[in-house]
């Protein structure tokens, strides 16, 4: 087949146009915006990256259930019948400053600090232990059902029970004010465990999952996902229950302490909203869109 001069010149113009647009920021921005709109319409969460700032060895390996920063110290609750304990760490040395055992008949779960009081959940005992920030017992309260994770919004306490539903509670009596169904890409996200309230968002561990989920506290939609698989593979003991669990936000930063059950280490990480993976995916989408147009034009020129 012989090409007519007009077809050849037209083809060359199209090739030059496509090549020039490959490096056109405006077009890339448009394609990325379209991609983001498509994700928003299906409630797809963004992928959040991270960098490790500190890795700290600690001299205990507790069955971590709750983690929280208060007054520059790291507070932890741990589980297992007969071993459930509260601890205060110096997070940068891993040294335990003080500890307080819970009653032997309870399995300790998550903790949070609200109005200078520590609230510690229990798994099946339906008891909430309330201590002061020196770990001295102050009071107890009762809730219905299992306790898993807990965090404070500043006005309410948010609790999880291993399902996809979070409960918002009155701190004075722990009565449920409201509930929130959590969904990932439109589907219920169950096994919610340790919680950390940050502004209008709730960060959650999920039992036997290497990811942390950032939840909109109004809609219940998972807005972002932080995949810590590499961290888990590098530091978690090779035991079935040594899973990722424990999130403590450092106020006014994008930094978090994280750890897991039976882990010998604490990790200070910084979240990055834009990851290289997201950038690469956007670049691929840009080129796919441009060369799809090129293919259509080429077919129109050379086709029958």
C-alpha positions in Angstrom: 0.0 0.0 0.0 1.3 3.5 -0.9 0.5 6.5 1.3 -0.7 9.7 -0.2 1.4 12.8 0.6 -1.6 14.3 2.4 -2.0 11.3 4.7 1.7 11.3 5.5 1.7 15.0 6.4 -1.4 14.6 8.5 0.0 11.6 10.3 3.2 13.5 11.1 1.2 16.4 12.5 -0.7 14.0 14.8 2.5 12.3 16.0 4.1 15.7 16.8 1.0 16.8 18.6 0.8 13.6 20.8 4.5 13.9 21.6 4.2 17.5 22.6 1.1 16.7 24.8 3.0 14.0 26.6 4.9 16.8 28.4 2.0 19.2 28.7 1.2 19.9 32.4 -2.2 21.3 31.6 -3.3 18.1 29.9 -1.8 15.9 32.6 -3.7 17.9 35.2 -6.9 17.5 33.3 -6.5 13.7 33.0 -5.6 13.5 36.7 -8.6 15.5 37.6 -10.9 13.3 35.6 -9.3 10.3 37.3 -9.8 11.8 40.7 -13.5 12.6 39.9 -14.0 9.0 38.8 -12.5 7.8 42.1 -14.6 10.1 44.2 -17.8 8.9 42.5 -17.1 5.4 43.6 -15.8 6.3 47.1 -12.4 4.9 46.3 -9.9 5.9 49.0 -6.6 7.6 48.3 -3.4 5.7 49.0 -1.2 7.3 51.6 2.5 6.8 51.8 4.8 7.1 54.8 8.4 7.4 55.9 9.9 5.9 59.0 11.4 8.6 61.3 12.4 6.5 64.3 12.5 2.8 65.2 12.8 2.2 69.0 13.5 -1.0 70.8 11.5 -1.6 73.9 12.3 -3.9 76.8 8.9 -5.6 76.8 6.8 -7.3 74.2 3.2 -6.8 75.3 0.0 -7.8 73.5 -0.6 -4.2 72.5 -4.3 -3.2 72.4 -4.3 0.6 72.7 -1.7 3.4 72.1 -1.9 7.1 72.8 0.4 10.1 73.2 -0.3 12.4 76.2 2.1 15.0 77.6 4.9 13.7 75.4 4.6 10.2 76.9 3.3 7.1 75.2 0.4 5.3 77.0 -0.3 1.7 76.2 -2.8 -0.9 77.2 -2.1 -4.6 76.6 -4.2 -7.7 76.7 -4.2 -11.4 77.6 -5.9 -12.8 80.8 -3.6 -12.4 83.8 -1.2 -10.2 81.8 -3.3 -7.1 80.9 -1.4 -4.0 81.8 -1.2 -0.2 81.5 2.2 1.3 80.7 3.7 4.7 80.2 6.8 4.8 78.0 9.4 7.3 77.0 8.7 6.8 73.3 12.2 7.8 72.2 14.0 5.3 74.4 11.4 2.5 74.8 11.8 2.6 78.5 8.8 1.8 80.6 8.4 4.6 83.2 5.5 3.2 85.2 3.0 0.3 84.8 -0.2 -0.8 86.4 -1.7 -4.3 86.1 -5.4 -4.8 85.4 -7.5 -7.4 87.3 -6.5 -11.0 86.3 -10.1 -11.9 85.2 -10.2 -9.3 82.4 -8.7 -9.1 78.9 -7.5 -5.6 78.4 -8.4 -3.8 75.2 -8.0 -0.3 73.8 -7.5 2.9 75.7 -7.9 6.7 75.3 -7.3 9.8 77.4 -10.2 12.2 77.8 -10.2 15.2 80.2 -7.1 13.8 82.0 -8.7 10.4 82.5 -7.7 7.1 80.9 -10.5 4.9 79.7 -9.5 1.3 79.2 -11.9 -1.2 77.5 -12.1 -4.9 78.2 -12.9 -7.6 75.7 -15.9 -9.5 77.1 -16.2 -8.3 80.7 -18.3 -5.3 79.7 -16.2 -3.2 82.1 -14.4 0.1 81.4 -11.6 1.0 83.8 -11.0 4.7 84.4 -7.6 5.8 85.7 -5.8 9.1 86.2 -2.8 9.9 84.0 -0.5 8.5 86.7 -2.3 5.1 86.1 -4.0 5.2 89.5 -7.5 3.7 89.4 -10.3 6.2 89.7 -13.6 4.6 88.7 -15.2 1.8 86.6 -18.1 1.9 84.2 -20.2 -0.6 82.2 -20.9 -0.9 78.5 -22.9 -3.5 76.7 -21.0 -6.0 74.4 -17.4 -6.4 73.5 -14.8 -3.7 73.7 -12.1 -3.4 71.1 -10.8 0.1 70.4 -11.6 3.6 71.7 -10.6 7.2 71.0 -11.7 10.7 72.1 -13.0 13.4 69.7 -12.8 15.9 72.5 -16.5 15.8 73.0 -17.4 12.1 72.7 -15.7 8.7 73.0 -15.7 6.5 69.9 -15.6 2.7 70.4 -15.3 -0.3 68.2 -16.4 -3.9 68.9 -14.9 -5.9 66.0 -17.7 -5.1 63.6 -18.1 -2.4 61.0 -20.0 -0.1 63.3 -18.5 2.5 65.6 -20.4 3.9 68.6 -20.2 7.5 69.8 -20.6 7.7 73.6 -21.2 10.3 76.3 -18.0 10.4 78.4 -19.9 11.0 81.6 -21.9 7.7 81.5 -20.7 5.9 78.3 -24.2 5.8 76.9 -24.4 5.6 73.1 -25.3 8.9 71.5 -25.0 7.7 67.9 -23.5 5.0 65.7 -21.6 5.1 62.4 -21.4 2.4 59.8 -17.9 2.3 58.2 -17.6 1.4 54.5 -14.6 0.8 52.2 -15.5 1.5 48.5 -19.2 1.1 49.5 -18.8 -2.2 51.3 -18.9 -2.7 55.1 -15.4 -2.7 56.7 -15.6 -5.1 59.7 -13.0 -6.2 62.3 -12.3 -2.6 63.3 -10.0 -2.6 66.2 -7.7 0.1 67.7 -8.9 3.7 67.0 -7.2 7.1 67.0 -9.3 10.3 66.6 -7.6 13.1 64.8 -9.8 16.2 64.0 -12.9 15.0 62.1 -11.2 11.8 61.1 -10.8 8.4 62.8 -7.7 6.2 62.1 -8.4 2.5 62.6 -6.5 -0.7 62.7 -8.3 -3.7 61.4 -7.7 -7.1 63.1 -5.3 -9.2 60.9 -4.8 -6.5 58.4 -1.6 -4.7 57.5 -3.4 -1.5 56.7 -4.5 1.6 58.6 -7.8 3.1 57.5 -8.7 6.8 57.7 -12.4 7.2 58.2 -14.6 10.3 57.8 -16.4 10.6 61.1 -19.5 12.1 59.5 -20.1 9.8 56.5 -18.3 6.6 57.7 -16.5 6.4 54.3 -12.9 5.3 54.3 -11.1 8.3 52.8 -7.5 7.0 52.8 -5.6 3.7 53.2 -2.1 3.4 54.6 -0.4 0.1 53.7 2.2 -1.0 56.3 2.9 -4.4 54.9 6.6 -3.8 54.5 6.9 -2.6 58.1 5.0 -5.6 59.3 7.1 -8.0 57.3 10.3 -6.3 58.6 9.5 -6.1 62.4 6.5 -8.3 63.4 7.4 -11.6 65.1 6.5 -14.7 63.1 3.4 -15.5 65.1 -0.2 -15.6 64.0 -1.5 -13.1 66.5 1.5 -10.7 66.2 -0.5 -8.3 64.0 -0.3 -4.6 63.4 -2.2 -2.8 66.3 -1.6 0.5 67.9 -1.9 4.1 66.5 -0.8 7.2 68.5 -1.0 10.6 66.8 1.5 13.4 67.8 -0.7 16.6 68.0 -0.2 19.3 65.4 1.9 17.0 63.2 1.4 14.4 60.5 3.4 11.9 62.6 2.2 8.7 64.3 3.7 6.1 66.6 2.6 2.6 65.5 3.4 -0.9 66.7 1.8 -4.3 66.9 0.9 -7.2 69.3 4.1 -8.8 70.8 6.3 -6.4 68.8 9.7 -5.5 70.3 9.7 -2.2 68.5 7.8 1.1 68.3 7.9 3.1 65.0 7.5 6.8 64.5 6.2 7.4 60.9 5.2 10.5 58.9 2.4 10.2 56.5 2.7 11.5 52.9 -0.6 12.2 51.1 1.0 12.0 47.7 2.9 8.8 47.0 5.2 7.8 44.2 2.7 5.0 43.4 -0.1 7.5 43.0 2.1 9.7 40.8 3.1 6.7 38.6 -0.5 5.6 38.2 -1.5 9.1 37.2 1.4 9.2 34.6 0.3 5.9 33.2 -3.3 7.1 32.9 -2.1 10.2 31.1 -0.2 8.3 28.5 -3.0 5.8 28.1 -5.5 8.6 27.3 -3.2 10.3 24.9 -2.3 7.2 22.9 -5.9 6.0 22.8 -6.6 9.3 20.9 -3.6 8.6 18.7 -4.8 5.2 17.9 -8.3 6.4 16.9 -6.8 9.2 14.6 -4.4 6.7 13.1 -7.2 4.3 12.3 -9.2 7.1 10.7 -6.3 8.1 8.5 -5.0 4.6 7.5 -8.3 2.6 7.8 -10.4 1.5 4.8 
